Amino acid sequence: MTIKVGDKIPSCATLRIFGEKGPQAITTDELFAGKKVVMFAVPGAFTPGCSKTHLPGFVVHADAIKAKGVDSIICMAVNDAFVMHAWGEAQNAEHLIMLADGSADFAKAMGLELDLADKGMGVRCKRMAMVIENGVVSFMAIEPPGGIVESSAEAILKVL
């Protein structure tokens, strides 16, 4: 079942971020409890739509998003923490949390997995964006294949 507005973000113990000593585990409670967070997901780091449109919009508009009372902006993908860190550096996104869902466990727990095996990419996450308040989804947009409109930084700014 796909997560929806009003649902609590599922717990997932396999999430990783790149810290001072390399990849480190992080829980959904650490990311979302007591905070207002914008999280968007992309099918894959370094892919064209993700690198040319989706992530750059959040980099450019990060200050405006945070000015609306958002504590953090999370970019999530089914990639490892090394890839997410390198992509964040390449995109000047160090002020965003680059969240790795290496085995797609989080994407699956939210019902947002996307099977791209026919394209050689395995299971990924659907392109989407959410506003999460104290661990509960208050806004959600899932893109149709090829879309980067409803989950864009500009669209999120309009709903904040």
For each residue, the residues with C-beta under 8 A, 3 or more apart:
1: 111
2: 110 111 112 142
3: 7 9 10 110 111 112 137 140
4: 7 137 140
5: 137 138 139 140
6: 136 137
7: 3 4 136 137
8: 135 136 137
9: 3 28 32 110 132 135 136 137
10: 3 28 106 109 110
11: 27 28 29 109
12: 15 27 28 101 105 106 109
13: 25 27
14: 25 101 102 103 105 106
15: 12 25 26 27 28 31 99 100 101 106
16: 23 24 25 26 80 81 99 100 102
17: 23 24 26 81 84 97 98 99 100
18: 22 23 24 81 82 84 85 88 98 100
19: 22 23 24
20:
21: 24
22: 18 19 81
23: 16 17 18 19 80 81 82 100
24: 16 17 18 19 21 81
25: 13 14 15 16
26: 15 16 17 30 31 99
27: 11 12 13 15 30 31
28: 9 10 11 12 15 31 32 106 135
29: 11 32 33 135
30: 26 27 33
31: 15 26 27 28 35 37 72 74 97 99
32: 9 28 29 35 37 132 134 135
33: 29 30 134 135
34: 134
35: 31 32 71 72 132 133 134
36: 69 70 71 131 132 133 134
37: 31 32 70 71 72 73 74 131 132 133
38: 58 65 70 72 73 74 129 130 131 132 156 160
39: 73 74 75 76 99 129 130 132
40: 54 58 73 74 75 76 127 128 129 130 151 156
41: 75 76 77 107 112 125 126 127 128 129
42: 45 47 49 50 54 55 75 76 77 125 127
43: 47 49 50 77 78 114 116 121 124 125 126 127
44: 47 50 77 78 79 121 124
45: 42 50 51 77 79 83 84 86 87
46: 50 51 83 87 90
47: 42 43 44 50 51
48: 51 52
49: 42 43 52 53 54 127 146 148
50: 42 43 44 45 46 47 53 54 55 77 127
51: 45 46 47 48 54 55 56 87 90 91
52: 48 49 56
53: 49 50 56 57 148 152
54: 40 42 49 50 51 57 58 127 148 151 152
55: 42 50 51 58 59 75 87 91 93
56: 51 52 53 59 60 91
57: 53 54 60 61 152 153 154
58: 38 40 54 55 61 62 65 73 75 93 96 153
59: 55 56 62 91 92 93 95 96
60: 56 57 153
61: 57 58 64 65 153 154 157
62: 58 59 65 66 73 95 96
63: 66 67
64: 61 67 68 157
65: 38 58 61 62 68 70 73 153 156 157 160
66: 62 63 70 71 73
67: 63 64
68: 64 65 157 160
69: 36 160
70: 36 37 38 65 66 73 131 160
71: 35 36 37 66
72: 31 35 37 38 96 97
73: 37 38 39 40 58 62 65 66 70 95 96 97
74: 31 37 38 39 40 96 97 99
75: 39 40 41 42 55 58 84 88 93 96 97 98 99
76: 39 40 41 42 99 100 101 106 125
77: 41 42 43 44 45 50 83 84 99 100 101 124 125
78: 43 44 101 102 103 104 107 122 123 124 125
79: 44 45 83 84 87 100 101 102
80: 16 23 83 84 100 102
81: 16 17 18 22 23 24 84 85 98 100 102
82: 18 23 85 86
83: 45 46 77 79 80 86 87 100
84: 17 18 45 75 77 79 80 81 87 88 98 99 100
85: 18 81 82 88 89 98
86: 45 82 83 89 90
87: 45 46 51 55 79 83 84 90 91 93 98
88: 18 75 84 85 91 93 94 96 98
89: 85 86 92 93 94
90: 46 51 86 87
91: 51 55 56 59 87 88
92: 59 89
93: 55 58 59 75 87 88 89 96 98
94: 88 89
95: 59 62 73
96: 58 59 62 72 73 74 75 88 93
97: 17 31 72 73 74 75
98: 17 18 75 81 84 85 87 88 93
99: 15 16 17 26 31 39 74 75 76 77 84
100: 15 16 17 18 23 76 77 79 80 81 83 84
101: 12 14 15 76 77 78 79 104 105 106 107 125
102: 14 16 78 79 80 81
103: 14 78
104: 78 101 107 108 113 122 123 124 125
105: 12 14 101 108 109
106: 10 12 14 15 28 76 101 109 110 125
107: 41 78 101 104 110 112 113 114 123 124 125 126
108: 104 105 111 112 113 123
109: 10 11 12 105 106
110: 2 3 9 10 106 107
111: 1 2 3 108
112: 2 3 41 107 108 125 126 128 142
113: 104 107 108 123 124 125 126
114: 43 107 123 124 125 126
115: 118 122 123 124
116: 43 119 120 121 122 123 124
117: 120 121 122 123
118: 115
119: 116
120: 116 117
121: 43 44 116 117 124
122: 78 104 115 116 117
123: 78 104 107 108 113 114 115 116 117
124: 43 44 77 78 104 107 113 114 115 116 121
125: 41 42 43 76 77 78 101 104 106 107 112 113 114 128
126: 41 43 107 112 113 114 142 143
127: 40 41 42 43 49 50 54 142 143 147 148 151
128: 40 41 112 125 140 141 142 143 151
129: 38 39 40 41 140 141 150 151 152 155 156
130: 38 39 40 137 139 140 141
131: 36 37 38 70 137 138 139 140 156 159 160
132: 9 32 35 36 37 38 39 135 136 137 138
133: 35 36 37 136 138
134: 32 33 34 35 36
135: 8 9 28 29 32 33 132
136: 6 7 8 9 132 133
137: 3 4 5 6 7 8 9 130 131 132 140
138: 5 131 132 133
139: 5 130 131 156 159
140: 3 4 5 128 129 130 131 137
141: 128 129 130 150 151 155
142: 2 112 126 127 128 150 151
143: 126 127 128 146 147 148 149 150 151
144: 147
145:
146: 49 143
147: 127 143 144 150 151
148: 49 53 54 127 143 151 152
149: 143 152 155
150: 129 141 142 143 147 155
151: 40 54 127 128 129 141 142 143 147 148 155 156
152: 53 54 57 129 148 149 155 156
153: 57 58 60 61 65 156 157
154: 57 61 157 158
155: 129 141 149 150 151 152 158 159
156: 38 40 65 129 131 139 151 152 153 159 160
157: 61 64 65 68 153 154 160
158: 154 155
159: 131 139 155 156
160: 38 65 68 69 70 131 156 157
